[in-house]
Amino acid sequence: MPFLETNSLPVIERLPGWHGRYFHSQKMAVAHFDFARGSSIHEHFHPEEEVYEVIEGELEVTIDGLAQIARPGLVAIVPGNVRHAVKALTDGRAIIVDSPARRDFA
């Protein structure tokens, strides 16, 4: 599967305000999210490394107790097994990548 049309993937509301399209490569799980202002992802952790790249809007990402605003041009990189949480400060879009692939993603 060297090419994939992401717009053809079904949209899943994983959490309230987080609508995503998901796919997997051999070693990564990828989600293209539209997020709504005020929505959040509760504090949690998992063994996979996770990268948040905001395409539009702003997310407050808290990693191991340190909060920072992720926006276009500033990615958030969450090491594996580190507690993190996310709050949408605006409406927007983001790509979230997990490695190795999370099979529970989607």
Secondary structure, 3 states (H helix, E strand, C coil): CCCCCHHHCCCEEEECCEEEEEEECCCCEEEEEEECCCCEEEEECCCCEEEEEEEECCEEEEECCEEEEEECCECEEECCCCCEEEEECCCEEEEEEEECCCCCCC
